[in-house]
Structure formats: C-alpha cells, structure tokens
Amino acid sequence: MNCDSCQIFAPNVILTSSIKNNIFTIYLDSECTFTDVELLIFDRWGNNVYKGNDLFWDGTFKNSVCESGVYTYLLKYFIFENQYIKNGTITLLK
C-alpha cells in the first residue's frame, strides 16, 4: 500500500453552543492507520491551547470554552516509519 496517498479529513468550523456533539475531529482515510499522532491547537497569538495524542479537540483550554475565533492546528502523524504533517485552520463559533 502506498501510504503517501492516505488522506486526512478535518472540519473547518465547530460550534461551542453544541460542543458535546460538535467537536473538532480529524479523520483518516479508511485505507490507512496511524502508528502515532500528535495534535496541537494554537490561538491567533500563537499560544498553544491544546496538545494531545488524540484526533479531536473539544474547543476548551484549561476546562473553559475558548473564545470565538480562528485557531490553527498542526497534526503530526506517523504511518509505519514515515512522518507526515498537516496543518490548517478551525473557526470556533459560539
């Protein structure tokens, strides 16, 4: 299998008013499997508001819902021994 063809799917908007049902979740093409992953979320000033080994973020920082705005995500993941990086933006709306 050519893992260079694996695709990552990430939403670009989540709503905090329905945060329990509407979290930022990254999906991997069903043909591929991560062997390791790290997700980082940054606010507009470059402050890290989330760092974890999950593929989702619930829109919170230190147990409080983040302010509405545009956030940047950086996803580092491994498929076998190969490291890949994906980045993008996510808009958090209240």
Secondary structure, DSSP 8 states (H G I E B T S, - for coil): --GGG--EE--SEEEGGGTTT--EE-EE-TT---SEEEEEEE-TTS-EEEEESSSEE-SEETTEE--SEEEEEEEEEEETTEEEEEEEEEEEE-
